[in-house]
Amino acid sequence: MRKIILNTNFKGLQTEIYKSGSDVNVTWICPYAISTGLFDGFKAAKPWIIDILTPEYVSDQIIYSIETNADRVFLPKILSVVYALNAMMPRAVGLPLLKWGGVLDCMNNVSILLTLMPIVFYSF
């Protein structure tokens, strides 16, 4: 649900900036897991397709994306294909593919999430 909200805010911000005639550009960066302490416990189910990213790679891609005024950037770039295919597929096809790829369970053991889980679910 959070991604839907972010996507809506991103599109709304782009629209408002365009309407105002501003020269400001907005780039939405969508990285896969990055090998930092934040993702300790992350497991790439199919690392031969998509593996955990290095901070250096991500920072280089972010700088390049800002310099070229990119709209939306998926890291690694193969995720842009996955995103497009997922949008076109019926859920009955997309969900089993996400399960096969390990996407549905890759964050199960991420230590920061396990630490924050009681806060997320019990704070109002």
Helices and strands as residue ranges (DSSP letters): H 2-20, E 28-31, G 37-39, H 55-67, E 72-75, H 78-88, H 91-100, H 111-122
